[in-house]
Amino acid sequence: VSSGDGWRVYPALALRRNRLYVVWQHRLAEGTTPWMRVYELDQLLSSSSPPPPAAAALAVDGPWPQPASAQLQCIIQPPLGARLLHVAAFDALGRRLFFQEYDAVTTVPVTLDVRDWPDGIYMLRIRFDDTVKMLRFSVLH
């Protein structure tokens, strides 16, 4: 199944120990790391069952490609309870070249246009509440 925003979702059914499971595998593009969710079918169909738990910690897929020449991408899965997500990119001298605030309710795809950035090493800072994650990436034209 393919959505209009570039996501590819591969649903599947799995039978294990006489229990039926629904497996959703999400992939942004070929060559990227898939995210997988597994739900027990009885749990999904029962209105009395709580929904499957959300992620307890910040998860980031990317940044890619490495090195970047035109666009840099990453996918951020915010933890349960996160409201706002701040993403910033800095050069080696600490100058902020990119800043964006995102609603952290769902998975957040982030794309940076690095065509005009000079070759070098950069840092991507992802912040919510008191949690900060720093990721290094490079630009090479």
Secondary structure, DSSP 8 states (H G I E B T S, - for coil): -B-TTS-EEEEEEEEETTEEEEEEEEESSTTS--EEEEEEHHHHH-TTS------SS-EEEEEESSSBSSEEEEEEE--TT--EEEEEEE-TT--EEEEEEEETTS-EEEEEE-TTS-SEEEEEEEEETTEEEEEEEEE--
